[in-house]
Every structure is written in structure tokens, then in C-alpha cells.
Amino acid sequence: VHVHVGSQGCALDLLVAGAKRAVEFAALVNTHVGRDQVRVVDIGGGLPTVYDGVSDLTYEAYAVQLRAHVPAVFSSALSVVTEFGRSVFVKAGITLTKVESVKRWDGQNIAVVHVGANQFLRTAYLPHQWPHVFSVFDATGALKSGPLVRQDIAGPLCFSGDFLAKQVLLPQILAGDYIVIHDTGGYTVSMYSKYNSRPSTAIYGYDDQLGLTPFKEQETVDQVLAFWGP
């Protein structure tokens, strides 16, 4: 039996209610057929996260509510499967991009970087729902500080909506700086768009000593062309 009540924006009581309904249905089926036909219950995922801070909805709080309302989840009678995605992966990833140029247009400071709506579809089209936190580093890799200035961060695509942020308060961004986009471990590369045929980015894992392990190499030009056929 599988249930998935939703993703992002779901309250804990809704997730618990879904798990309870699945367990109750499994028990109903088993009683009806007179044997343990349903042995696995998948309670889905759905635990939300936030992109501009720290979520106050934790796995511990979820477990407490499950123990109180669906104790069968913790019994040996059932094998329980979960599908946590966003809440596990989003905060485990960052995106690093170089500032190619900075322009001033119509009174606005605009930093142009090498990643945009091709990798941040939701942020570009629904910026108020999917905001990100940014950090700025200079060309030597030092974290920048100083007075905060309202700036726009634009991507490289050829349409006017390719923005990662508008009027975000950050230290003055200069060409050659690096911008870290936080909380990008999910719903970024997995939603990559081939618009403008830009190669998808490389992905690296890192350890406590900052040793890097390649998980995915950057796409080559040949791979991009192959996507469109012979």
C-alpha cells in the first residue's frame, strides 16, 4: 500500500493522516482476506523544507506524531517505506557560479552569472515561492563582507525573465567574483532545461577535508548535440 499526500507546504498532521489511512487500509485488507497479504506500507515523503532559512519541521517532530497517532508504523507487523526527497537533499547541495560581468541598467546593478533558468526553473518563474540564499566570494575565494547593496542576479539565457534574484541585499558584486547559491541539492539539475543548448553542469561531492569526488561530469558539446538527434 502506497500513499503520497503531497510535497512542500504539507503540515505534519496531513502527512500523519495519510500514513494513518494507509495503515488502516492495510489492516482492513488483511482482515478481509484472512491473512497478512499487505506487508509493506509506503508512507511517501512530503516533509517540507525552506530555501531561505532553517525549517522548523523536523524528522523528530514527525516521528513523535507518528508514534502518537500511527503506532503500527513502528511495529514489526509491517515493513515501512519512506520517500523523503527534498527534505533530505535540498540543503545538502550548493551551486557555485562565476560572475561573468556586472552591468548597470535603468538604475539597477545586475550581476550576470553562468547559470540561470536552465537550472533554476522554479526560481526564475516563481521567485517569491522559491527564493534562495546567496553568498558572494571574491576572485581569491574569500567571503565578501561590507555594506549591503540591492542587486539583481541574472543568468546567461536569452530571455528577459532569466533572473535568479532581484533586488537582493548582498555585498557589492564585481566581475570575477563567485556566487554560492544555497540549498540546491534538489529540483535544480533534475529539472535541467535544454533551452539555448547549454551543457548541464558538473556535480561534485566533498568530504570534511574538502576533497572533491566527481559525481557527474559537465556535459560535452557532443552530448548536447546528440540530445537533438543525428
Secondary structure, 3 states (H helix, E strand, C coil): CECCCCCCCCCHHHHHHHHHHHHHHHHHHHHHHCCCCCCEEECCCCCCCCCCCCCCCCHHHHHHHHHHHCHHHHCCCCEEECCCCHHHHHHHCCEEEEEEEEEEECCEEEEEECCCCCCCHHHHHCCCCCCCCEEEECCCCCECCCCEEEEEEECCCCCCCCEEEEEEEEECCCCCCEEEECCCCCCCHHHCCCHHHCCCCCEEEECCCCCEEEEECCCCHHHHHHHCCC
